[in-house]
Amino acid sequence: MFAATGCAASYTRIQPDRMAGYQLAGSTAGVDLGYKYDALRQRGRNKKYSKKERKKGYQVVAVKVTNKTTQELNFSRDLDLMFGDRSITPVPSNQAAADLKQGVLIYLLYVLLNPTVGAQTDPVTGRVSGGTTFYTGPFIAAGNMIGAGAANQNLRKEFTAHDLTDRNIKPGETVYGIVSLRETNVAPLRLQLRNQAASTPIPTQPQPTQTPAAPIQAAPATSPTPAGSGR
């Protein structure tokens, strides 16, 4: 029973802004997307959460978005997230965090873990007598419940802090996010502009044009003074 329960797991932050090795999406005019699947396991210490991710049919993805247009883009209003050849809507961060959290009440089972030392068992009746019982179960249960609750809160905080829902992205700005998809498989991701009026790419700074120098005109020839003319 207790082996199945295990101990509460901590949560290691994904930190998408510090993640390397983003996979670049297909070229889309006006916006660049980099993404990385299996974001929960990138830090190597979120085993319970990544297990819950698979069980609940999720894909947690770290993303990097750069606005290359001349207008401010809203992630929800102006962009479509494409999963393969179809549009997909990310799961809100609060809902994803609630679905992926580890259990807390399950650790109440540790209340029953109270070992007895020095007890003797009657070989005939099987009755146990004597010994000293150490009531450690309530403390173990409380510690695990506190740890699980704190880890769940840290996961929810990071998912909320990196939620791109209704996020405004200024021209030339790069933002990082955590996107939770209700998908069991993986597929190439890309962003597609919904508002074509915002698709004008940021123009490059024009180089100053140099006006060619005007050609030097030769001075008009002077007629020679006639011989014999005197002054």
Backbone hydrogen bonds in HBPLUS format (Angstrom, degrees):
<---DONOR---> <-ACCEPTOR-->    atom                        ^
c    i                          cat <-CA-CA->   ^        H-A-AA   ^      H-
h    n   atom  resd res      DA  || num        DHA   H-A  angle D-A-AA Bond
n    s   type  num  typ     dist DA aas  dist angle  dist       angle   num
A0005-THR N   A0001-MET O   3.20 MM   4  6.52 141.7  2.36 137.2 147.6     1
A0006-GLY N   A0002-PHE O   2.94 MM   4  6.13 168.0  1.96 152.9 154.9     2
A0018-ARG N   A0015-GLN O   2.95 MM   3  5.58 161.5  1.99 120.6 126.8     3
A0019-MET N   A0016-PRO O   3.35 MM   3  5.05 164.2  2.38  98.0 102.4     4
A0023-GLN N   A0035-TYR O   2.87 MM  12  5.24 166.1  1.89 147.5 146.5     5
A0035-TYR N   A0023-GLN O   2.90 MM  12  5.24 154.6  1.96 137.2 143.9     6
A0025-ALA N   A0033-LEU O   2.87 MM   8  5.49 165.1  1.90 167.6 163.5     7
A0031-VAL N   A0028-THR O   3.31 MM   3  5.89 164.4  2.34 129.8 134.4     8
A0068-LYS N   A0030-GLY O   2.80 MM  38  4.73 153.7  1.87 141.0 141.2     9
A0032-ASP N   A0066-THR O   3.01 MM  34  5.06 160.7  2.05 143.1 149.4    10
A0066-THR N   A0032-ASP O   3.00 MM  34  5.06 160.8  2.04 141.6 145.9    11
A0034-GLY N   A0064-LYS O   2.83 MM  30  4.87 153.3  1.90 144.2 151.6    12
A0064-LYS N   A0034-GLY O   2.76 MM  30  4.87 146.4  1.88 148.5 148.8    13
A0036-LYS N   A0062-ALA O   2.83 MM  26  5.17 138.9  2.00 153.3 159.9    14
A0062-ALA N   A0036-LYS O   3.04 MM  26  5.17 161.0  2.08 147.6 145.1    15
A0041-ARG N   A0038-ASP O   3.26 MM   3  5.83 137.6  2.45 110.7 120.1    16
A0039-ALA N   A0060-VAL O   3.17 MM  21  5.82 163.8  2.19 155.8 152.6    17
A0042-GLN N   A0039-ALA O   3.25 MM   3  5.25 159.3  2.29 102.8 109.0    18
A0044-GLY N   A0041-ARG O   3.10 MM   3  4.96 142.8  2.24  95.9 107.1    19
A0050-SER N   A0046-ASN O   2.85 MM   4  6.05 162.0  1.89 161.2 166.6    20
A0051-LYS N   A0047-LYS O   2.96 MM   4  6.07 148.1  2.07 143.9 152.6    21
A0052-LYS N   A0048-LYS O   3.03 MM   4  6.25 150.5  2.12 139.6 147.4    22
A0053-GLU N   A0049-TYR O   2.84 MM   4  6.08 143.1  1.97 140.2 151.4    23
A0054-ARG N   A0050-SER O   3.15 MM   4  6.45 154.5  2.22 143.8 147.5    24
A0055-LYS N   A0051-LYS O   3.06 MM   4  6.29 160.5  2.10 145.3 151.2    25
A0056-LYS N   A0052-LYS O   2.90 MM   4  6.00 154.1  1.97 150.5 155.8    26
A0058-TYR N   A0053-GLU O   2.90 MM   5  5.08 172.6  1.90 158.1 157.1    27
A0057-GLY N   A0054-ARG O   3.22 MM   3  5.14 154.6  2.29  98.7 106.3    28
A0059-GLN N   A0181-LEU O   2.82 MM 122  5.06 139.6  1.98 146.2 153.7    29
A0181-LEU N   A0059-GLN O   2.87 MM 122  5.06 171.1  1.88 145.6 148.7    30
A0061-VAL N   A0179-VAL O   2.80 MM 118  5.10 172.6  1.81 154.8 157.2    31
A0179-VAL N   A0061-VAL O   2.76 MM 118  5.10 169.6  1.77 162.3 162.4    32
A0063-VAL N   A0177-GLY O   2.93 MM 114  5.23 165.5  1.95 146.1 147.4    33
A0177-GLY N   A0063-VAL O   3.02 MM 114  5.23 159.8  2.06 137.7 141.2    34
A0065-VAL N   A0175-VAL O   2.87 MM 110  5.35 168.0  1.88 161.5 165.1    35
A0175-VAL N   A0065-VAL O   2.83 MM 110  5.35 156.3  1.88 155.3 160.3    36
A0067-ASN N   A0173-GLU O   2.99 MM 106  5.64 163.2  2.02 162.4 163.3    37
A0172-GLY N   A0067-ASN O   2.72 MM 105  5.20 142.0  1.86 141.1 151.8    38
A0202-ILE N   A0068-LYS O   2.71 MM 134  5.74 149.0  1.81 156.5 151.3    39
A0070-THR N   A0200-THR O   3.14 MM 130  6.23 130.4  2.40 163.9 172.5    40
A0073-LEU N   A0169-ILE O   2.92 MM  96  5.13 163.5  1.94 148.2 147.6    41
A0169-ILE N   A0073-LEU O   2.66 MM  96  5.13 161.3  1.69 155.6 162.6    42
A0078-ASP N   A0074-ASN O   2.80 MM   4  5.33 164.6  1.82 149.9 155.2    43
A0075-PHE N   A0167-ARG O   2.89 MM  92  5.45 166.8  1.90 152.4 154.9    44
A0194-ARG N   A0078-ASP O   2.64 MM 116  4.93 177.3  1.64 142.2 141.2    45
A0080-ASP N   A0192-GLN O   2.78 MM 112  5.01 156.5  1.84 146.8 154.9    46
A0192-GLN N   A0080-ASP O   2.84 MM 112  5.01 154.5  1.91 144.3 152.6    47
A0088-ILE N   A0081-LEU O   2.86 MM   7  5.74 153.0  1.93 171.1 175.0    48
A0082-MET N   A0190-ARG O   2.80 MM 108  5.25 176.5  1.80 169.7 168.9    49
A0190-ARG N   A0082-MET O   3.19 MM 108  5.25 141.3  2.35 137.4 144.5    50
A0083-PHE N   A0086-ARG O   2.69 MM   3  5.44 157.7  1.74 179.2 171.2    51
A0086-ARG N   A0083-PHE O   3.36 MM   3  5.44 166.0  2.38 114.2 118.1    52
A0084-GLY N   A0188-PRO O   2.82 MM 104  5.18 160.5  1.86 173.3 166.7    53
A0091-VAL N   A0180-SER O   2.79 MM  89  5.44 168.6  1.80 166.0 167.2    54
A0096-ALA N   A0092-PRO O   2.98 MM   4  6.25 165.4  2.01 160.3 165.0    55
A0097-ALA N   A0093-SER O   2.91 MM   4  6.06 162.8  1.94 152.3 156.8    56
A0098-ALA N   A0094-ASN O   3.04 MM   4  6.20 150.1  2.13 139.3 147.3    57
A0099-ASP N   A0095-GLN O   2.93 MM   4  6.19 151.0  2.02 149.1 157.1    58
A0100-LEU N   A0096-ALA O   2.99 MM   4  6.13 145.2  2.12 147.5 156.5    59
A0107-TYR N   A0104-VAL O   3.19 MM   3  6.01 160.0  2.23 120.4 124.6    60
A0108-LEU N   A0105-LEU O   2.95 MM   3  5.59 166.3  1.97 120.9 124.4    61
A0109-LEU N   A0106-ILE O   3.30 MM   3  6.20 170.9  2.31 119.0 121.7    62
A0110-TYR N   A0107-TYR O   3.13 MM   3  5.75 160.1  2.17 113.2 118.3    63
A0111-VAL N   A0108-LEU O   2.95 MM   3  5.60 163.8  1.98 118.1 123.5    64
A0112-LEU N   A0109-LEU O   3.15 MM   3  5.94 158.7  2.20 118.4 122.9    65
A0113-LEU N   A0110-TYR O   2.90 MM   3  5.12 158.8  1.95 108.6 115.7    66
A0114-ASN N   A0112-LEU O   3.05 MM   2  5.87 120.2  2.42 111.6  95.3    67
A0134-PHE N   A0115-PRO O   2.84 MM  19  5.66 171.9  1.85 171.2 169.6    68
A0117-VAL N   A0132-THR O   2.75 MM  15  5.20 162.0  1.78 150.0 147.9    69
A0132-THR N   A0117-VAL O   2.69 MM  15  5.20 159.7  1.73 149.4 154.0    70
A0120-GLN N   A0129-SER O   2.87 MM   9  5.42 171.2  1.88 162.4 165.2    71
A0129-SER N   A0120-GLN O   2.84 MM   9  5.42 160.2  1.88 154.9 161.3    72
A0122-ASP N   A0127-ARG O   2.84 MM   5  5.32 164.2  1.86 154.0 157.0    73
A0126-GLY N   A0122-ASP O   2.68 MM   4  4.87 139.4  1.84 135.9 147.4    74
A0136-THR N   A0134-PHE O   2.90 MM   2  5.65 134.0  2.11 105.6  91.6    75
A0139-PHE N   A0136-THR O   3.10 MM   3  5.49 120.7  2.46 108.2 122.5    76
A0140-ILE N   A0136-THR O   3.02 MM   4  6.30 162.0  2.05 160.9 166.7    77
A0141-ALA N   A0137-GLY O   2.86 MM   4  6.03 163.3  1.89 158.9 164.0    78
A0142-ALA N   A0138-PRO O   2.93 MM   4  6.04 161.1  1.97 142.5 147.7    79
A0143-GLY N   A0139-PHE O   2.94 MM   4  6.09 162.5  1.97 147.6 152.4    80
A0144-ASN N   A0140-ILE O   3.06 MM   4  6.22 162.2  2.10 148.4 152.7    81
A0145-MET N   A0141-ALA O   2.96 MM   4  6.11 157.5  2.01 150.4 157.1    82
A0146-ILE N   A0142-ALA O   2.96 MM   4  6.11 160.0  2.00 150.8 155.8    83
A0147-GLY N   A0143-GLY O   2.99 MM   4  6.14 159.5  2.03 143.6 149.8    84
A0148-ALA N   A0144-ASN O   2.88 MM   4  6.01 162.1  1.91 149.0 153.6    85
A0149-GLY N   A0145-MET O   2.99 MM   4  6.07 160.2  2.03 143.0 148.9    86
A0150-ALA N   A0146-ILE O   2.99 MM   4  6.17 158.3  2.04 148.3 153.9    87
A0151-ALA N   A0147-GLY O   3.03 MM   4  6.20 157.7  2.08 146.4 152.4    88
A0152-ASN N   A0148-ALA O   2.98 MM   4  6.18 161.3  2.01 150.5 155.4    89
A0153-GLN N   A0149-GLY O   3.03 MM   4  6.23 150.8  2.12 142.6 150.7    90
A0154-ASN N   A0150-ALA O   2.99 MM   4  6.27 152.2  2.07 146.2 153.4    91
A0155-LEU N   A0151-ALA O   3.02 MM   4  6.31 156.2  2.08 150.5 156.6    92
A0156-ARG N   A0152-ASN O   3.01 MM   4  6.24 163.1  2.03 148.0 152.4    93
A0157-LYS N   A0153-GLN O   2.94 MM   4  6.12 157.4  1.99 148.3 154.5    94
A0158-GLU N   A0154-ASN O   3.09 MM   4  6.30 162.1  2.12 147.5 151.5    95
A0159-PHE N   A0155-LEU O   2.98 MM   4  6.17 166.5  2.00 155.6 159.7    96
A0160-THR N   A0156-ARG O   2.97 MM   4  6.06 156.2  2.02 146.4 152.8    97
A0161-ALA N   A0157-LYS O   2.90 MM   4  6.06 158.2  1.95 147.4 153.7    98
A0162-HIS N   A0158-GLU O   3.08 MM   4  6.20 143.3  2.22 146.2 154.1    99
A0163-ASP N   A0160-THR O   3.28 MM   3  5.09 163.0  2.32 107.7 106.4   100
A0178-ILE N   A0162-HIS O   2.98 MM  16  5.47 157.7  2.03 138.3 138.9   101
A0167-ARG N   A0164-LEU O   2.98 MM   3  4.95 158.0  2.03 129.0 123.4   102
A0173-GLU N   A0170-LYS O   2.96 MM   3  5.23 163.2  1.99 133.3 134.1   103
A0198-ALA N   A0195-ASN O   2.96 MM   3  5.68 159.8  2.00 119.5 125.7   104
A0199-SER N   A0196-GLN O   3.13 MM   3  5.18 164.0  2.15 111.3 112.5   105
A0229-SER N   A0226-PRO O   3.36 MM   3  5.97 161.2  2.39 127.2 130.2   106
